[in-house]
Amino acid sequence: MSIPNDIKITPELVAEHGLKPDEYERILELIGREPTITELGIFSAMWNEHCSYKSSRVWLKTLPTEGPQVIQGPGENAGIVDIGDGQCAVFKMESHNHPSFIEPHQGAGTGVGGILRDVFTMGARPIAALNALRFGDPDHPKTRHLVSGVVAGIGGYGNSFGVPTVGGEVNFHPRYNGNILVNAMAVGIAETDKVFYAAASGVGNPIVYLGSKTGRDGIHGASMASQEFGEDSEEKRPTVQVGDPFAEKLLLEACLELMESDAVIAIQDMGAAGLTCSAVEMGAKGDLGVELDLDMVPCREAAMTAYEMMLSESQERMLMVLRPGYEDHARAIFEKWDLDFAIVGRTTDDLRFRVKHGGDVMADLPIKELGDEAPCYDRPWTETPLPAELGASDVPAPNSLAEALVKMMASPHLCSRRWIWEQYDHLILGNTMQRPGGDAAVVRVDDGPKALAMSVDVTPRYCEAHPETGGKQAVAEVWRNITAVGARPLAITDCLNFGNPERPEIMGQLVGAIKGMGEACRALDFPVVSGNVSLYNETSGKAILPTPAIGGVGLLDDIDRMATIAFKGEDEAILLVGETRGHLGRSIFLQVMHDREDGAPPTVDLAAERRNGQFVRALIRDRSATAVHDLSDGGLAVAVAEMALAGGIGATLDEAPDGVSSHAFFFGEDQARYVVTCSRGSTARILETAGKAGVPMSAIGWTGGDALNLAGEDPIYLDELRRRHEAWLPDYMAGWIED
């Protein structure tokens, strides 16, 4: 739709751009006149929730973001941590929720493309991608369609681009029926002295447009991501971006080649809000003005207006400030890679954001105020009370522990995700040392010996019960997963997915989760270096479960000392690290066996997390542990079953200790726990060492045979357990044909 630049600005038009009346009044005060339609669009893009974090900035500032390993914290395209030897890890996670619900294949694919650009914009070569996916009730009529499209979109983009998709998580819950979550994470490697940032410098320097042409796809994409869905969400298809992973691969290579020279002053991905956000951020961060001539922007559609060009979120595009004299050098590189290259503007010294089109000035705005003066709300919030604890006596025991375990392992909550991750190329580049299915993915850095461990986690049912505990647990679980492969946790990125922050109870969930995250990050020396906030995840007033997804990265100094979950041999001792009280509140056992979601989440003891994790890491480092698995969803029995299936070796577990009910012992979800195997001969030494370190640890069984034996119950044969565990997703998706 073509919109004339002299259109009258009405209250209805302001509301359509997602701006409140008082926000529009602030715009009038800032510029001293009525804005043009292009200027209104620019303010809409810069002041929406997705770009300005206006409801969350107050609380995000409370998170710990520094540490000796941190090179770059929040505020850039991605976070950066030092990994030694003159190298650094560059990583970030972002959401693409609303587009993926409207058009799952393109929405998920462009989510992957966007996060990859955030990483290579910094000068890093991507080495891994991960994702965290939340879908609605499996019985909902749209769920298969969404699963099919999202998985195909992630696989299609990542596989074609040439980056391994190495880890993630997938969950189902009715609260995501009208608003699924697609959170994408990317990790890259760069040289610490060759990192590139977004702040422009120097007056009169050329601003260059790179990559693919601009179209009308994605217009108002960032604004859509800052609004609730209604019954008309299907009508929003035109706002979904269209991706081209092959063009992105060319863009990666061209950018990295140009970065080898001294040509690049600043670079910014054209992501949310496209040309508007990238240009404003580069100028504002560098305390410079920016002047753009839209007549020079490569367009793939005829007669595009200034409004459309400034708000388009067409993919595979970059904006760069070049050193004068390097224009021909840069042009030759991008034309060699068959990509568009155009000088579209220059930096100025007047702190104005000026946009020209057809010889006319379409926008002339104060550039710092576009970002710095964006509304910042300290919204009212109500604290979520901690529910009452559930005792083991409040949760009926199953007739058979063995039957309960099989039912849980065959449920949508715990079934194998193989059907999904086998559609991703997780081995491309040849450095994937642990594929999906373990505690953390492990990717070798170059030829080794060091490697990066990475994981994405959150337990929304805990966050729903008590957001502060849930936020704390999400950070702790990522820390455990990285620890369980032998790596030292370095830092996290986050993707905070919540409902409408204008509702005090929802804002309270966000506040509580951030408080819990901050406490855990400080206790575990696990700072936040990047992230994203996705609010208004609601449909017709029904919010998603609070879902603060945490992505973590750790460093493994020697790949030869990496641990995996698979049992390695017969007749090895099985040891349980951590205290077991048998917590069943909000557990998978409660959900699957009793269709209940009540009680308090498990307590998170951060001192115990740190102590127990450091002890386990030491066992891995000195090769005492032959297999390691952290305990999370489903508790002890599920963890042992996963280890047995991974190794093809059975196990026998002892009865529950005195004072703990059998079903609480085997299925409770107490935190700060690991299962470790070791040779029989080293058991006594390890238990003694644990005692001296103050780490609760006990021998609970041994490996061997072709079945799981739970405290004298009928054996669960691994072949049958594997069949049941692997069957749910393929059976669920069998015969699904996209319309």
Sequence and secondary structure as in RCSB ss.txt:
>XXXX:A:sequence
MSIPNDIKITPELVAEHGLKPDEYERILELIGREPTITELGIFSAMWNEHCSYKSSRVWLKTLPTEGPQVIQGPG
ENAGIVDIGDGQCAVFKMESHNHPSFIEPHQGAGTGVGGILRDVFTMGARPIAALNALRFGDPDHPKTRHLVSGV
VAGIGGYGNSFGVPTVGGEVNFHPRYNGNILVNAMAVGIAETDKVFYAAASGVGNPIVYLGSKTGRDGIHGASMA
SQEFGEDSEEKRPTVQVGDPFAEKLLLEACLELMESDAVIAIQDMGAAGLTCSAVEMGAKGDLGVELDLDMVPCR
EAAMTAYEMMLSESQERMLMVLRPGYEDHARAIFEKWDLDFAIVGRTTDDLRFRVKHGGDVMADLPIKELGDEAP
CYDRPWTETPLPAELGASDVPAPNSLAEALVKMMASPHLCSRRWIWEQYDHLILGNTMQRPGGDAAVVRVDDGPK
ALAMSVDVTPRYCEAHPETGGKQAVAEVWRNITAVGARPLAITDCLNFGNPERPEIMGQLVGAIKGMGEACRALD
FPVVSGNVSLYNETSGKAILPTPAIGGVGLLDDIDRMATIAFKGEDEAILLVGETRGHLGRSIFLQVMHDREDGA
PPTVDLAAERRNGQFVRALIRDRSATAVHDLSDGGLAVAVAEMALAGGIGATLDEAPDGVSSHAFFFGEDQARYV
VTCSRGSTARILETAGKAGVPMSAIGWTGGDALNLAGEDPIYLDELRRRHEAWLPDYMAGWIED
>XXXX:A:secstr
    TT    HHHHHHTT  HHHHHHHHHHHSS   HHHHHHHHHHHSHHHH TTTHHHHTTS    TTEEE TT
SSSEEEEEETTEEEEEEEEE HHHHHHSHHHHHHHHHHHHHHHHHTTT EEEEEEEEEEE  TTSTTHHHHHHHH
HHHHHHHHHHHT  EEEEEEEE GGGTTS EEEEEEEEEEETTS   S   STT EEEEEES B STTTTHHHHT
TS B TTGGGGGGGS    HHHHHHHHHHHHHHHTTT EEEEEE  TTHHHHHHHHHHHHTT EEEEEGGGS BS
STT  HHHHHH   SSEEEEEE TT HHHHHHHHHHTT EEEEEEEEESS EEEEEETTEEEEEEEHHHHHHTS 
                GGGS   S HHHHHHHHHTSTTTS  HHHHTTS  STTS EEE TTSSSEEEE TTSS 
EEEEEEE  HHHHHH HHHHHHHHHHHHHHHHHHTT EEEEEEEEEE S TTSHHHHHHHHHHHHHHHHHHHHTT
  EEEEEEE   EETTEE   EEEEEEEEEES GGG   SS  STT EEEEES      TT HHHHHHH    S 
     HHHHHHHHHHHHHHHHTT  SEEEE  TTHHHHHHHHHHHHHT  EEE    TTS HHHHHH   SS EE
EEE GGGHHHHHHHHHHHT  EEEEEEE SSEEEETTS  EEHHHHHHHHHHHHHHHHTT    
